[in-house]
Amino acid sequence: MQTRFKDKVILLTGGTGSFGRAFTCRLVRDHDFRALRVLSRDELKQSEMRSEIQDPRLRFLLGDVRDRERVYRAMQGVDVVVHAAALKQIPACEYNPFEAVKTNILGAQNLIDAAIDCGVERVVALSTDKAVNPVNLYGATKLCAEKIVIQGNAYTGGRNTRLSCVRYGNVVGSRGSVIPLFREQRPSGVLTITDPRMTRFWITLDEAVQLVLDAVDLLHGGEIFIPVIPSMKVTDLARAMAPDCEIKEIGIRPGEKLHEVMVTEDEARHALRFDKFFVIEPEHPWWKREKWEGGKTLPDGFRYSSDNNTQWLTVEELRRMIGEG
């Protein structure tokens, strides 16, 4: 039983999503904590989650991060916040841009203000590789969210609140990923891919949860944690899931990239490499903070992208990861 959350109250926003469920299961299984408050909008998902994960330490709070008063109420007495709430479907965000801004940017502001005012010790916000050089509104809103979470440390004054982000790539099997689409298409004998050159970073839900747990433990305030994870080719994923199916190229979609970047050349100048993750330190630390030590500086021109990665998943490894092997 790990003790990093012993006697702590944790608030998890967006707690009924894929990450939220995995995070809750890990805490219930492996950690000693006082209470976990799951804040989300969907009462049905909360009811299902309450039935699946029965633990007297769980508290299910209906609410939306857009609702400032509700966020403040949920934050009372909280020690640690994990912020996973977001609108992330790219076409939906493009069609409803004001709604994406309200949830992903203004919701993050509500969370930061409440955490500081309520004396929360540590905040970890989830971000995405789509926030790097964004080409769609979802990525742009997550870039803004990253910036205001990091610079939120400048508003803490004499309080002990520290805020950081984690940024990672595509999650194996999460809702909206390509795996459910390929499974749906497989009986037809034809899988559709947008471009055969496409690559993506690939992380499991367990790895994403572990990254957040490590960030809660290690954060100084103001950094972005980025996991060292493998890349995969979308064509290899298609072969792993349906080796006998025809692959049909349909063209890259609006707002989609060929490759994803998680550390840019500019960020690399103020980043460090550790065994399991990179740490991007803040460029404008207008607050007192500890310097990271022990990491390796990155070479000039370094860029961590899915097409120049040194780790690649094979078809066999992909098949095992997705439960097809």
N, C-alpha and C positions, 0 to 999 in steps of 0.2 A: 504494500500500500504506500504510494508516494504521498509526501506531505507538503508539497509546494502550495497547496490550497487549504491547508489545515485551518479550520475555524474561519475561512473566508466565505464571503457572499459574492457570487459571480453573476453578472448579467450578460446574457447571450442574446443579441438582437438577430432577427432573421433565423431564429432557432429551430424552425420546422423545415428548413431546407435541407439539401443533401449534406452540406457541411455541418449544419447545426445538429442534425441527428447523430452523425458520426462523432462529433465533439462531445455531445451529451453521453452517448454510450461509453466513450473512453473515460470520461470523468467518473461516471457511476461505477464502472468496472475497476478502475485503477487508483482513484484518488479519494482522499479524505477531505471533505469540504462541508461547510455548514449548510449552504443552500445554493441552488442554481436557478435563477429566474430566466425563463424562456419567454422572450418578448417577440410576438409575431401577430400578423393580421388575421390568419385563417383559423377559425374556431374548429373546423373539421379536422385539419391537420393536427391541431393541438390535442383534440380528443383522441385521434388515432395514436399519436405519440405517447400520450399519457397511458394508454392501454398497453402499448408495446414495451415501454420503459417504466416499469413500476418502481418508484423509489420515493420515499417520504420527503427527501430533500429537494425534490423538484417543485418549482412554482411556475404555473403557466399564466402569463399575463397577456391579455388581448390588447393590442395597441399598435401604433404606427410611429416610426421614427420622425415622421413629418409633424406629429402632434407634440409640440414642445412641452406642454403641461404633463402629458402622459409620460414622456421620457424623464422629466424631472421626478415624477412620482416613482417610477420604476427604479430610479437611480439612488433613492434614499437608502443609506446603510450599505451600499455596495463597495466592495474592495477592488474587484477586477472586472473589466468590461472587455468582452470580445464582440466586435461589431461586424456582423456578417450580413446585415440587411441591405438589400440592393435590388434595383430593377436591372436585369442583365440581359434580357432578350434583345438582341441588336435591332431587328426590324420593329419591335414594339417601341423601343426607345426612340427610333427615328420618326415613327408615326406620332408618338406622344412626347415630344421633346420637353415640354414644360413639366410633365409628370416625372420624367427621368431626373430633371434638375431638382425638383422638390424632394425626391427620395434620396438620391445619391449624393447631392451636394448640401442642400439645406438640412436634410436629415442628419448628415455628418456634423454639421454645425451645431444642431440641437444637442447631439450626443456629446460633443466636446464641451460646450458650455455647461451642460448638466454635470458632466464628470468633474470639471474643475470646481464648480460651485458646491458640489456634494462631497468633495474631498476624496474621490476615488484614487486609489494608489496607482493602478496601471491600466492602460487602455491599449489594446491591439486591434487595429482595423484591417480587414481583409481587402486587398487590392488584386489587380490582375495584370497580366502582360499586355492586355488591350490598352492600359493607361500609358504605355510607352509609345511615343510618336503616334498618337491616336488618329485613326482614319474614320471613326464613327462616333456618334454622340455618346454611346455607352462608355467608350474609352476616354472621351474627353471629360465626362462627369467623374470618372474614377481618378483621372489625373488631378482634377480640382480637389477631390476628396483627399487624395494623398497629400497635396500641398497644405490644405487647411489642418489636417491631422498633425502633420509634422510641425507646422508653425504654431499650432495650438499650444505647444510647449512654452512659447513666449508669453502666453497669457496667464500662466499658472502663478506667477509672482512668488510669494513665499510658501505656497502650498506644495505638497509632495506629489501631486499628480504628474505622471509621465506618460506620454503618448507616442506610439510607434505604429508602423505598418508592416504587413507581410505582403509580398507580391509573388504570385505563382501562376503557372500555366494551366493548361486544360486538365481537368480532373477526370480520371477514368470512370466512365459510367454515370457521371452526374446528369441530372435532368437537362435536356437540351444539347447533350453531346452527340457526336456522330454515331456512337455505338448503338443506341436505340434505333436510329434511322437505318443503319445497315442491317440490323436484325429484322426490321420491318420489311426491308426490300429483299432480303435473302430468298424467300420462297419464290419470288418472281424470276430469279436467275440473273438479275441485273442490279449492280450497285452503281449509284451515281456519285462521282467525285467532281469537284469544281476545277481542279488543276492537278495533273500528276506530279508536278514539281513541289507541291505543298508539303511543308514540314510543321510540326508542332512540338512544344514541350509537353511532357506527359508525367503526371503525378497522380498517385493514388490518394484516396480520401484519408487513409491512415497516415500517409506521409504529410498531407496538408495539416491534419490535426496535430501531428508531432511538431511541425514547424511553428504553429501557433503556441503550443505549450512551451517550446524552447524560447520563443520571443517573449512570452510573459516572464519567464525566468531571467532572461539575459538582458532585456532592454535597458538602455540608459535614458532613453527619451529622445525622439527626433530621427531615429534611423529607420531604414527600410531593409527588412530581411528578405533575401531571395534564395530559394533552395538550389542546391546543385543537383539537377535532375537530368534524365536522358531526353533525347529527342526521338521522334519517330516520323517515318514517312507515311502519309495518308494511304498511299498505294500498298505499303506493307500491312497496314491495319486491315485494309480490304482483303488482302490475301490471307491474313490470319483468320478472319471471320468467315470468309466464303471463298475458298480456293478455287472452286469450280464455277463461280459466277463470272459473267462478263462485266467489265468495268466500263462505264459510259462517262465520258467527260462532258460536263454541261456548262463549263465556263465559270470563272470566278464571280462571286456575288458582290453586289455593292457593299462597301464597308468591310470587306474581307481582305486579309493580307496573305501573301504567299508564305511568308515566314514571320515568326514572332520574335521580338527582342525583349529581354528582361533587364539587361544593363546596357545603356548606351555608352558611346565613346566619351561623352561629356560626364556622365555619372561615374564612369570608371576612374576618373581623376580623383574622386573623393570617396572611393570604395575600397574595401578590403576583402580578401578571400580567406575563408576558413575551410575546414575539412568538409562540412556539410552545407554551408551557405555562404553567400556574400552579404556584406553589410555596407549599405550606402549611407554614409554619414551626411548630416544636413549641411547645405552650403551656407546657410544664414542662421547660425545658432545664436540668436539674441537672448540666450539664457545660459546659466551655468550648467555645464554638463561634463561627464567623465569622457575622456578619450578612449576609444577602443585600442587595445593592445594585443599583440600576438598574431594578428592577421598579416597576410602578404599583400603588399601593394600590387596593383595591376599594371601591366606594361602599357606604354603609350599607344593609343589607338585600339585598345582592347574593346571588344563588343561581345556580349553574351547573347547570342541569337540561336534560334532553333536550327538554322542551316549550317552554322560553323561550330556546333557543339562537338566535344570530343567523346561524348557518350551517346550511343545509338542503340535502340531496341531492335532486336531481330524479330522476324515473324514468329518464331517459337516463343520468345519472351513475351511478346504481345498476346499471343494465344493464352499463355498461362495467366497473365495479368487480368484478362477479361473473362477468365473462367471458361474458355473454349477448348483448352488443352486437356 
